[in-house]
Amino acid sequence: MRTRSSPLEDGGSDPHEDGGRDRSSDRKFINSLSRGFDILRAFKPGAGPMGNQELSLATGIPKATVTRLTHTLSELGYLRYLKGEAKFEPTESILALGYAVLSNMTVRQIVREPMQKLAIAQDVTVALAARDRSSMIIVDAFNAGSLSSLHLEAGSRVPIATTAVGRAFLAGLDMEERAFFFDLLKAKLAAEDWAELKPRIDDAIAQVERRGFCYVEDDWHHGMRAVGSPLKSAAGQSLKSMLCGAPSFAVGRDKLEGELGPQLAHMCRQLSPMLR
């Protein structure tokens, strides 16, 4: 399954995929606004500038509409037009939107100190993630700063289906919500890939129910090990998840399952009553 490239395996987000919701009868939904956000979401880290044709292919939006959207976003200051390349790139103005989210996110403020302590003490990466469509987006992360840690940054995307943090999130959902995501993932994968992946996800969910965390090795990237635990507010209104991981040469499975996993699960249980 890892030989096949797919949005679920590389952590990418399909800008034209909106969680499977049918909004055709929603009179309050503004389609042009939605398409504007699809344009912004089409830009990927390290991928560089994109032209109107590339954006049209990436989003499924007709090129004529893309041309109007990129012009509008440029006039508003969210895109910059590069004349020499006839392409666009996001501007620094978008950072203000993300910073407003992060600075007002109570859960991030609460978990920062215990995340940092665990990362430094154990020479691992510890991260907090939230769902974004069919991916998980890293909200905050602490890397130990050495080659032995898995380096993630705020804004990084990882798959739901193949990572410890994604499977921990699925474990925190109720049965109806989980079934929705299973249908979404099944639709995005080839039948043989889903048949191989589904038992692994079920096993991870069973692990969380039994011991508060799940262990995943190699399913996302070969040579990476991690544990994940759901972080749910006491009222059940907010669900995120946390991970603790490192390359396999830096941390053994016994340590992850016997020491770091229980620590991570304990941290999430302690933090849960503080969340809203």
N, C-alpha and C positions, 0 to 999 in steps of 0.2 A: 504493500500500500504506500510506503514512503517513496517509492520510485515514481509515483504519479504526482504531478503538480496540481494543486487545487487550492482554493481560498481557505479551506479548512486546515490545510497542512502548513501553509506559509504564514498564517496569521493575518493575511490581507483582508481587506473589507471590500465587498462589492458595493459600490455606491448606488447601484440600481436595485439592490436587494433591501427591502424594508421590513423584513420579519414576516412576510407573507400576509400582511394585512390588506384587505380589500377596502379601499377608501373611495370607490366610485360613487357611493351613495352619501358620502359625508359632505354636506353643503358648506361646512365651516372650513374644510381643508383647502388651503391655497396651493395649488399644484406648482405654480411658478416659483413660489418660495421654496418648496421642497426641491425643485430642480436646481435652484441656486446652491442649496446646501450639497446636493449631489456633485456639483462641479467642484466645490471646495474639498469634498471628501475624496475626489479622484486623485488628488496629489498625494504621492507616497514618499516616505522618507528615503532620501538617496536617489530618487527616480529622476529628479531634475525638472526643468520646465516642460510644459505640454502645450501643443497647439490645439486649435479648435477641432481639427479632425481627430486627433488623439483623444481629446476629451469626449467627443461624440462616441467613439468606439468604446471608451472606458465606462461610459454611463448609459449608453443606449438612447441618449437624447439626440434628436435630429440636429445636424450641424448648424442649420439656420437658427435654431433656438439657442444652441450653445453660443453662437456668435453674439446674440443679444445678451445672453447671461454674462459672458465674460466681459463685454463692454460695460454692463451695469456694475459688476463687481469691481472693475477697474476704476470706474468713476467714484465708487464708494470707498476706494482705497484698500480693498481686500486682495486685489490682484495687481500685479505689475506687468506691463507689456514690454517685452524685450524685442525691440525693433529688428536688431540684427538677426535674430532667430525666428521672428514671427511667432513667438510663443509666450506663454504666461507663466508666472510663478507667484505663489502666495507671498503676501507682504507681512511685515512685523505687526500690522494692525490686528491680525488674527490672534496674536499672542494675548492681547488684552481680553479677548473673550475667554480663552482658556484660563488665564490667571484669575479672572473673576470667579470661575467655577472652583478652582483649587483653593483659593483663599477663603471661600465661604463654605467649604466642605468640612463639616464638623468631624466626620469620621477620620479624615486625613489628619486633622490636628490631634486627635486623640491617640492614633496609632503610631505616630512618628517616633516618639521616644522609645517605646518597647521594640519597634522594628529595628531601629538603629542599634540598640543594645544587643539584640540577638545576632544581627549581621556581623558586628565587630567581634563579639565574643566567639563566634563559631566560624568566622571567615567564610561566610556564605552570602548569597543574595536573598534578601527578604523583600517581598513586594505585596502591595495591595492592588486589587484589580476590580473593575466593574464591567458589567456586560455592555457591549455596544453592538447592536444587531446580532450577527452570528459570530462575533469575536469577543475576546476580553481585552479591555484597554487598561494598561497600567496607570493607576492613579498616582502612586508614589512608590519609590523603590530605594533601598539602601544596598549598595554593593560594597563588599569588604575592601575593595581597592587593589586586590591582588589578582594574579592570573588564575587563581583557584576559584574565583567566583563567577557566576553567571550574570553578565552585565545587562541590566534592563534600565530603562528610563521612563519617566512620566510621558505618556503618549504612545509608548510602544504597544503594538498589538500582538496578541498571541491567540491561537485557536482555542475554542471551547472544547472541542471533542478530543484533542490529543494531548492536552496539558493537565498537570495536577491542579492548577488554579481554576481551569475551566471545568474540569470534572467535579471539583469541590463545589463550584457554583451550581452545577446541575443537581448535586446531592442536596443542596439547600432549598430547592424548589419543591412545591407540593406536586402531587401526582399529575394534576391537570396541566400545570405550567410545564412540567418536565415532558409530558407527552407532546405538547406543542413544539418544543425544541427538538425532540426526537423526529417529529415529522419534517421539520425544517432541515435538519441535518441529513435525514434520509433522502430528501429531494435533491440535495446538493451533491450527494456522493453516488458513485456507481454502486449497483446492487451488491457486488462482491466485496467492495470496500466497506460498505455499511455492515454486511454480515460478519466481517472480521472485526470491525471496530466496536459494534454494539455490546458484545460480551465484556469487553475491556471497560467500557463506561459503566456497565452494570456492576462489575466487580469493584470499581472505584467507589461507586455509590454505596455498595454494601460495606466497604471499608470505613467510609465516613460514618455510617450508621452504627458500626461496631466499635470504632475506636476514636472517632472524631476527626480523622484525616485520611487522605488517600496517598498512595505512593505510585509514581509514574517514572518509568525509565525508558529512554530511547524512542518513545512513541512520537514525540515532537521533533527532537533533534538527536541524532545518534551521539551517545556519550554524555548525555545530560540526565541528571537525576533530580527529582524534586518531590516534596510533599505539599499537599494543599489542604486547606480547611475552610469551610464556609464561615462567613462573618455576617450574622443576621441580627438586626435590631430586636430588642425584647418584644416590641409590638408587632414584629414581622413585616413592617412597612418597607424596610430597606434590606437588600441582600447584596453583599459583595463577597469576595473571597481573598485569601492570602496564600502566598507560596513561600517556601524556603527551599533553595536549591543550589546546585553547583555542578561542575563537570564531574564525571564519574571517577577521574583520577584523583580528585581532591577530597571526595567524601564517599564513604562506603554506605552501602544499603543498610547495614546494621545500625549505623549511627543515625541515619535519616529516620528509620522506622522505630528505633529504640529510644532515641533521645530527642532529635529535632522535631519529629512529627508530634509527639506528645506535648512538647513545649509550645508548638504552634497552635495546637488545638486548645491547650490551656489558656493561651493568650486570647484567642478568639472568644472563649467562654467568659473570660474576665471582662473583655471589652464590650461584649454584647449589651449588658444593661445600661451602658453609657451612651449608646447610640439611639438616635430618634428615627 
